Amino acid sequence: MKKTGLGILCLISFLIFCLFLSVAQVMAAPESVTYVLTFKDGRPAETRTAPLVCKENVQYLNIPASDIPEGVKTVNVHHPWAEAKAGEEGFYIFCSGMYGTFKERKNARYTNPHVVMPLIGVKTPRGALAMIMTGLRYEAKHIADLKDGVYKIYPSYDLTNLVNDKVYSDIGIEFHELPETATYADVARTYRNYQLSNGVVKPLKERITGRPELEYAAGAMEIRVRMGWKPVPSPVKEQTAETEPEMKPVITFDRFKEIVDEFKRQGVDRAEFCLVGWNIGGHDGRYPQIFPADPRLGGTEKMKEAVKYAQDKGFQVVCHTNYSDAYSVSHIANRWDENYLLRKKDGNTNTYTTWGGGAMYETCPECMFKRFPQEDFPALSACGFRGVHYIDVYSTVNPRTCHSKDHPATKEDFAHWTREIFAKTQRDLGGMGSEGGFDYAISNLDYGLYITFYVPTKPAPALIDRHTPFWQMVYNGIVLSNPYTTTTNYTIKDELTRLKLVEFGGRPMFYFYSKFRSSGSNWMGDADINCGTEEELRNSVAAIKRGYDEFESMKELQYEFMEDHYEIAPGIFCTVFGNGTRIVTNYTDADFLHDGKTVKSMDYVILKK
């Protein structure tokens, strides 16, 4: 009996020892990574090794700019833990929210086109990491590559558009080690804690101190009111006073007051209105010229009257402006100056599309900051606007490079001056909202209009299993947001879209005349709310009231971190907030029982602690 007991004890000790060795082998930090240089002239790629410095479960990589030779096209950084054979356990998560596993699939590549955060998460049998790009982050694309049964997850630094072809920063990456049990929620929490501990952001509960406009917005839906616009895309690229197409006045300032009255009549007592296309020439009509308010809508004095009218009824009112783009038609007010435009390598300006004001020119944020907010913000304040003011575009695009001889700018410079614009907007107008969630200006961003252009009703891209609220797991409870372009006007859309807004913790956003392009392409969806007749106005506000009532039941979650998100069963997801509240969403065609609660098909339940 004693020998048998001793034998069992030895066997248990041996198994524990083997398990220890296995864990140690999996989690032992590597001493180096490899990086691959490709060249602009087509010469063979070159593979090099760079050391890692390990400290307190973080592996630090630094590739000096001086080590990157001239003529390099891309630098691809490969960590040994971020490679897996098809069929192995694990996952990868991109900052865009795209989540994948190492399934058996055909050769394919996924390139993340929406690098909203300098972050990739990966877990393989070798180990789990949160990769945070710190140096040269704006030149990096994030890639999942499957070839011949091997997955590689890595950042690829594109060096083809640098000012004077000079690498302006070392490549820096922090590889934060995660436990074997890590999920994508652990990756998100790691980056959130990184941002908080470095003082980049603060919780919304702290940020509202001394900022009543932000506190109001956190408990209010965003209602955008498109008032007037010219044809989009414009038939006239370079407009003049003689050739400028006629603006279509749709919602006058008097009509806006009637919208406010209908809100009160139907019991919608709290909302932040954002007036869009109020400016001369309507939406994107003559930027950077904005004043006077277009006389076809009633003019500046009527606008002041309408703003005060809404504020007296208890609403917050802001407006839509833009410094990211410019139109040559602004020369009518002497606001056109080719010197403030971004320049490409060949010295030409960039007109990447055509909008209401004609050809849309990209502008330099340094030039815009030094000239226009100083003139515009006092005038906007004099009109009564106060709240989370909206400046278009910036936070939905990666920083841009400028090759102007007078004001050259790296992407890091672009990010710096954008932050300056955002900070001044917060100081002068009460708050700052922009179009997306790119976090290079997150310290001064209060609201992201929509975080992604991805349409959740469409199939996922190659190598992607599903889309997750990854951005929200980092920034919910810090920055207000609406998840998708298509969750605009969500109460008049399909049930899947409604569930996504709730699952992703969104602040509802409604848009009068979200459809306005003459081309028929509507990135916010085909369903719309209008107010051309009294019946349309009543029906539109009734749709908004449904969103208002729904938001009232959960608006406190805007202040809470999103601590976890996971799939309970196929098509059943659970979102967990910092106060213990859980939202269970059911995307299946059958009811689901969870914790004694029935979650109906294509519906959700809120489980409070």
Disulfide bonds with the S-S distance in Angstrom:
none
